[in-house]
């Protein structure tokens, strides 16, 4: 039996790559913010936590590929 929607696999691949790009971009920005935060007079914890979450999500989406 043939698939009624032959573009579904391609669409899923594009959605996955879009999500990976979105997460990768914000993970990069969060990492830059976390590093800059290290040099502030009173560094906060939350930039590192946000960076860790974004990097973890990016890694997870990459591995699901």
Secondary structure, 3 states (H helix, E strand, C coil): CCCCCCCHHHHHHHHHHHHHHHHHHHHHHHHHHHHHHHCCCCCCCHHHHHHHHHHHHHHHHHHHC
